[in-house]
């Protein structure tokens, strides 16, 4: 699938939603139904503003933003909490002092 340029604000909103999931719920890509629905709605509403040919690549790109941010945060957590697994509590301050959090 082709990665394309997407609106920076939309991409940042998705990253913020991922961070919220990690900090509030110790989760990776899952989350509460509201959080999942919020991400899905953000992507859906954004892609509706694009031409038909851009919609699928834009949705794919935004999903990659979501997964990349998840992997980035997971990597940071695992550097400091080696035994951490998804949905297990960890010291969320690990993320607060990370550059670009």
C-alpha positions, 0 to 999 in steps of 0.5 A: 500500500502507498504511504501518502502525505496526510494532514499533520493535525489529524496524524498528531490527534491519532498519536495523542489518542495512542498516548492516552491509551498507554498512560490511562489504560496501559494499553497498546492498540486496543483500548476502551470502545470510546477510544477505538471508536474515536480513532476510527471516526477520526480516520473516517471523517478525515478520509471523507474530505479527500478524493476517492483515489486518496481515501484508501491510501490516506486511511492506510497511512493513518493506520501506520501512524497509529501502529508506529506510535504504538511501537515507539511507546512500547519500545520506550516502556520496555527499555525501563520496564523489561517485564511489561506486557500490554494492559499491565501497569507500569510507571507512566512517568517513563513516558512523561520524561521522554522526548517528544511525548 
